[in-house]
């Protein structure tokens, strides 16, 4: 795979790992429904990044995960984050 495609994917995975780690630390401290939903959403983004790693090295793996599946995973993660943001603080 070309370097122009490889670098952004690795940067994406690194950024999502950092955001997920901070979210997980926040959840371990506060343990509210809001932080749980945010952590699940960011965790799903991170897992999605990990799932895309084999695609970088082997193009035959790409047939398992079409663009629609990637969009569905992103939509669910964004929905979880949105629900977390909209939760009331009590």
C-alpha positions as protocol buffer text, in pm:
chain_id: "A"
residue {
  index: 1
  type: UNK
  ca { x: 0 y: 0 z: 0 }
}
residue {
  index: 2
  type: UNK
  ca { x: 122 y: 348 z: -74 }
}
residue {
  index: 3
  type: UNK
  ca { x: 268 y: 563 z: 199 }
}
residue {
  index: 4
  type: UNK
  ca { x: 9 y: 836 z: 129 }
}
residue {
  index: 5
  type: UNK
  ca { x: -263 y: 595 z: 248 }
}
residue {
  index: 6
  type: UNK
  ca { x: -64 y: 427 z: 524 }
}
residue {
  index: 7
  type: UNK
  ca { x: 33 y: 737 z: 725 }
}
residue {
  index: 8
  type: UNK
  ca { x: -319 y: 883 z: 771 }
}
residue {
  index: 9
  type: UNK
  ca { x: -456 y: 545 z: 882 }
}
residue {
  index: 10
  type: UNK
  ca { x: -183 y: 499 z: 1140 }
}
residue {
  index: 11
  type: UNK
  ca { x: -234 y: 857 z: 1264 }
}
residue {
  index: 12
  type: UNK
  ca { x: -610 y: 791 z: 1290 }
}
residue {
  index: 13
  type: UNK
  ca { x: -551 y: 477 z: 1497 }
}
residue {
  index: 14
  type: UNK
  ca { x: -307 y: 659 z: 1726 }
}
residue {
  index: 15
  type: UNK
  ca { x: -542 y: 953 z: 1783 }
}
residue {
  index: 16
  type: UNK
  ca { x: -839 y: 727 z: 1854 }
}
residue {
  index: 17
  type: UNK
  ca { x: -626 y: 527 z: 2099 }
}
residue {
  index: 18
  type: UNK
  ca { x: -536 y: 844 z: 2290 }
}
residue {
  index: 19
  type: UNK
  ca { x: -896 y: 971 z: 2297 }
}
residue {
  index: 20
  type: UNK
  ca { x: -1024 y: 627 z: 2402 }
}
residue {
  index: 21
  type: UNK
  ca { x: -763 y: 606 z: 2679 }
}
residue {
  index: 22
  type: UNK
  ca { x: -862 y: 947 z: 2818 }
}
residue {
  index: 23
  type: UNK
  ca { x: -1229 y: 852 z: 2794 }
}
residue {
  index: 24
  type: UNK
  ca { x: -1164 y: 524 z: 2973 }
}
residue {
  index: 25
  type: UNK
  ca { x: -976 y: 704 z: 3251 }
}
residue {
  index: 26
  type: UNK
  ca { x: -1265 y: 948 z: 3286 }
}
residue {
  index: 27
  type: UNK
  ca { x: -1515 y: 664 z: 3304 }
}
residue {
  index: 28
  type: UNK
  ca { x: -1310 y: 483 z: 3569 }
}
residue {
  index: 29
  type: UNK
  ca { x: -1322 y: 796 z: 3781 }
}
residue {
  index: 30
  type: UNK
  ca { x: -1684 y: 914 z: 3740 }
}
residue {
  index: 31
  type: UNK
  ca { x: -1878 y: 600 z: 3631 }
}
residue {
  index: 32
  type: UNK
  ca { x: -2184 y: 778 z: 3492 }
}
residue {
  index: 33
  type: UNK
  ca { x: -2406 y: 676 z: 3202 }
}
residue {
  index: 34
  type: UNK
  ca { x: -2278 y: 977 z: 3007 }
}
residue {
  index: 35
  type: UNK
  ca { x: -1912 y: 874 z: 3035 }
}
residue {
  index: 36
  type: UNK
  ca { x: -2005 y: 513 z: 2960 }
}
residue {
  index: 37
  type: UNK
  ca { x: -2171 y: 609 z: 2630 }
}
residue {
  index: 38
  type: UNK
  ca { x: -1882 y: 835 z: 2534 }
}
residue {
  index: 39
  type: UNK
  ca { x: -1629 y: 564 z: 2619 }
}
residue {
  index: 40
  type: UNK
  ca { x: -1821 y: 306 z: 2416 }
}
residue {
  index: 41
  type: UNK
  ca { x: -1838 y: 541 z: 2118 }
}
residue {
  index: 42
  type: UNK
  ca { x: -1467 y: 623 z: 2124 }
}
residue {
  index: 43
  type: UNK
  ca { x: -1387 y: 258 z: 2189 }
}
residue {
  index: 44
  type: UNK
  ca { x: -1585 y: 158 z: 1882 }
}
residue {
  index: 45
  type: UNK
  ca { x: -1389 y: 408 z: 1674 }
}
residue {
  index: 46
  type: UNK
  ca { x: -1066 y: 257 z: 1808 }
}
residue {
  index: 47
  type: UNK
  ca { x: -1177 y: -100 z: 1735 }
}
residue {
  index: 48
  type: UNK
  ca { x: -1279 y: 10 z: 1386 }
}
residue {
  index: 49
  type: UNK
  ca { x: -928 y: 144 z: 1338 }
}
residue {
  index: 50
  type: UNK
  ca { x: -781 y: -186 z: 1454 }
}
residue {
  index: 51
  type: UNK
  ca { x: -1008 y: -377 z: 1217 }
}
residue {
  index: 52
  type: UNK
  ca { x: -877 y: -171 z: 928 }
}
residue {
  index: 53
  type: UNK
  ca { x: -510 y: -259 z: 996 }
}
residue {
  index: 54
  type: UNK
  ca { x: -511 y: -585 z: 793 }
}
residue {
  index: 55
  type: UNK
  ca { x: -648 y: -391 z: 495 }
}
residue {
  index: 56
  type: UNK
  ca { x: -328 y: -189 z: 495 }
}
residue {
  index: 57
  type: UNK
  ca { x: -109 y: -494 z: 439 }
}
residue {
  index: 58
  type: UNK
  ca { x: -339 y: -729 z: 248 }
}
residue {
  index: 59
  type: UNK
  ca { x: -591 y: -599 z: -5 }
}
residue {
  index: 60
  type: UNK
  ca { x: -770 y: -937 z: -18 }
}
residue {
  index: 61
  type: UNK
  ca { x: -897 y: -869 z: 335 }
}
residue {
  index: 62
  type: UNK
  ca { x: -1095 y: -575 z: 197 }
}
residue {
  index: 63
  type: UNK
  ca { x: -1368 y: -800 z: 54 }
}
residue {
  index: 64
  type: UNK
  ca { x: -1490 y: -882 z: 407 }
}
residue {
  index: 65
  type: UNK
  ca { x: -1552 y: -521 z: 503 }
}
residue {
  index: 66
  type: UNK
  ca { x: -1721 y: -321 z: 233 }
}
residue {
  index: 67
  type: UNK
  ca { x: -1769 y: 54 z: 260 }
}
residue {
  index: 68
  type: UNK
  ca { x: -2122 y: 5 z: 392 }
}
residue {
  index: 69
  type: UNK
  ca { x: -1994 y: -190 z: 693 }
}
residue {
  index: 70
  type: UNK
  ca { x: -1738 y: 81 z: 768 }
}
residue {
  index: 71
  type: UNK
  ca { x: -2009 y: 347 z: 747 }
}
residue {
  index: 72
  type: UNK
  ca { x: -2236 y: 144 z: 975 }
}
residue {
  index: 73
  type: UNK
  ca { x: -1963 y: 109 z: 1239 }
}
residue {
  index: 74
  type: UNK
  ca { x: -1893 y: 484 z: 1221 }
}
residue {
  index: 75
  type: UNK
  ca { x: -2265 y: 566 z: 1244 }
}
residue {
  index: 76
  type: UNK
  ca { x: -2310 y: 352 z: 1556 }
}
residue {
  index: 77
  type: UNK
  ca { x: -2003 y: 508 z: 1719 }
}
residue {
  index: 78
  type: UNK
  ca { x: -2128 y: 859 z: 1641 }
}
residue {
  index: 79
  type: UNK
  ca { x: -2473 y: 769 z: 1775 }
}
residue {
  index: 80
  type: UNK
  ca { x: -2321 y: 649 z: 2103 }
}
residue {
  index: 81
  type: UNK
  ca { x: -2117 y: 968 z: 2134 }
}
residue {
  index: 82
  type: UNK
  ca { x: -2423 y: 1181 z: 2056 }
}
residue {
  index: 83
  type: UNK
  ca { x: -2631 y: 999 z: 2317 }
}
residue {
  index: 84
  type: UNK
  ca { x: -2350 y: 1051 z: 2566 }
}
residue {
  index: 85
  type: UNK
  ca { x: -2332 y: 1422 z: 2494 }
}
residue {
  index: 86
  type: UNK
  ca { x: -2709 y: 1459 z: 2525 }
}
residue {
  index: 87
  type: UNK
  ca { x: -2725 y: 1283 z: 2863 }
}
residue {
  index: 88
  type: UNK
  ca { x: -2824 y: 1511 z: 3152 }
}
residue {
  index: 89
  type: UNK
  ca { x: -2573 y: 1569 z: 3427 }
}
residue {
  index: 90
  type: UNK
  ca { x: -2731 y: 1513 z: 3768 }
}
